[in-house]
């Protein structure tokens, strides 16, 4: 059985898609109640599936995720794979990409988002800064700190100080590579990237990092219901045990928020 979602895209979260009606079929949609499925637009929902399947190493399901997407959205889905480098490491990302390549599901080279071609897009970041005096690496550091601050808000400085205390290079890598080069890339919004981060972390028994990105998703515009919805799909993408773990994390997270 398969659930079909007919959509008219044009909302602010789907601004990269021209207004048109398409049908999206995904076998996992049948496990969601209509009101639950409607909390997150179906494309973003599938991107979270991609992130989870990259994390779990479920390569046949990654193929299925890409097969149901219109070609024009495979580049966006590939971003969900690539950003998983930050959360699950290089081997799983390489395996996911190899699977997609073998199945002829990767976007064409001319459609890929390539860092060497787009450079570091600072946009409105530190507009008072004379960016002409910055090296490309410095620009990524600036961009990384900006994205990091948006995700962690008032906790950003404390968290970066803590990471620096582990090892100074680790903080540099987090800011330059993790946030400056990967999580700041175009195509996916920061809202979508944070939901994908939650989806990737949900099955890994890494509660501290999961909680950080629960807060981050809320900080960049996701609703409590949307964040919880991504967590509630964990049993479909990982295991019943993983679902129990994230349910416990969510309960504790909600209590801590209520106490503020």
Secondary structure, 3 states (H helix, E strand, C coil): CCEEEEEECCCHHHCCCCCCEEEEEEHHHHHCCHHHHCCCCHHHHHHHHHHHHHHHCCHHHHHHHHHCCCHHHHHHHHHHHHCHHHHHCHHHHHHHHHHHHHCCCCCCHHHCCCHHHHCCCCCCCCCCCCHHHCCHHHHHHHHHHHHHHHHHHHHHHHHHHHHHHHCHHHHHHHHHHHHHHHCCCCCCCHHHHHHHHHHHHCCCCCHHHHHHHHHHHHHCCCCHHHHHHHHHCHHHHCCHHHHHHHHHHHHHHHHHHHCC
